[in-house]
């Protein structure tokens, strides 16, 4: 998973941040969502609700917490969720 994220860092296929990811999920632009191991429960529930409503995307739980995910994405802040565009 780490190598997949690193490869996508320079491209426009990687979506970083809760608001941007949820907006893209609603539009149907997302193929895969990656959650940090300590992502907020309400975020997980919201994504589950979208899947129940028929949104076609895969959800993967990362083995790293949000601060590590932020470091992997070369950002100076924590990241709870990222997505990969379809």
C-alpha positions as CSV (number, residue, x, y, z in Angstrom):
1,X,0.0,0.0,0.0
2,X,2.8,2.4,0.8
3,X,4.4,2.0,-2.6
4,X,1.1,2.5,-4.3
5,X,0.6,5.8,-2.4
6,X,4.1,7.0,-3.1
7,X,3.7,6.3,-6.9
8,X,0.5,8.4,-6.9
9,X,1.8,11.4,-4.9
10,X,2.8,13.4,-8.0
11,X,-0.3,12.6,-10.0
12,X,-3.8,14.1,-9.9
13,X,-5.3,10.7,-9.1
14,X,-4.7,11.0,-5.3
15,X,-7.3,12.9,-3.3
16,X,-6.2,14.0,0.2
17,X,-8.5,15.1,3.0
18,X,-11.9,14.2,4.4
19,X,-14.0,16.9,2.7
20,X,-12.4,16.4,-0.8
21,X,-12.7,12.6,-0.5
22,X,-16.4,12.6,0.6
23,X,-17.2,15.1,-2.2
24,X,-15.5,12.8,-4.8
25,X,-17.3,9.8,-3.4
26,X,-20.7,11.5,-3.8
27,X,-19.8,12.3,-7.4
28,X,-18.7,8.7,-8.1
29,X,-15.1,9.6,-9.0
30,X,-13.4,7.3,-6.5
31,X,-12.1,3.8,-7.1
32,X,-10.5,3.2,-3.7
33,X,-10.6,4.9,-0.2
34,X,-7.7,4.4,2.2
35,X,-8.5,5.1,5.9
36,X,-5.9,5.7,8.6
37,X,-6.0,3.1,11.4
38,X,-7.3,5.7,13.8
39,X,-9.7,7.5,11.4
40,X,-12.8,8.9,13.2
41,X,-15.7,6.6,13.6
42,X,-18.2,9.1,12.0
43,X,-16.1,9.1,8.8
44,X,-16.1,5.3,8.6
45,X,-19.9,5.3,9.1
46,X,-20.3,7.9,6.5
47,X,-18.3,5.9,3.9
48,X,-20.3,2.8,4.9
49,X,-23.5,4.6,4.3
50,X,-22.4,5.7,0.8
51,X,-21.5,2.1,0.0
52,X,-25.0,1.0,1.1
53,X,-26.5,3.6,-1.2
54,X,-24.7,2.0,-4.1
55,X,-21.4,3.9,-4.5
56,X,-18.9,1.6,-6.2
57,X,-15.6,2.0,-4.4
58,X,-13.3,-0.2,-2.3
59,X,-12.4,0.7,1.3
60,X,-9.1,-0.3,2.7
61,X,-7.9,0.2,6.3
62,X,-4.3,1.3,6.5
63,X,-2.0,-0.2,9.1
64,X,-0.7,3.3,10.0
65,X,-2.2,6.1,12.1
66,X,-3.2,9.4,10.6
67,X,0.1,11.2,11.5
68,X,2.1,8.5,9.7
69,X,-0.2,8.7,6.7
70,X,0.4,12.5,6.6
71,X,4.2,11.9,6.6
72,X,3.9,9.3,3.9
73,X,2.0,11.9,1.7
74,X,4.7,14.5,2.5
75,X,2.3,16.8,4.4
76,X,3.1,18.5,7.7
77,X,-0.3,17.5,9.1
78,X,-2.3,14.3,9.9
79,X,-4.4,12.8,7.2
80,X,-7.3,10.5,8.2
81,X,-8.4,9.5,4.7
82,X,-7.1,9.5,1.1
83,X,-8.7,8.3,-2.1
84,X,-7.7,7.2,-5.5
85,X,-9.7,8.4,-8.5
86,X,-11.3,5.9,-10.8
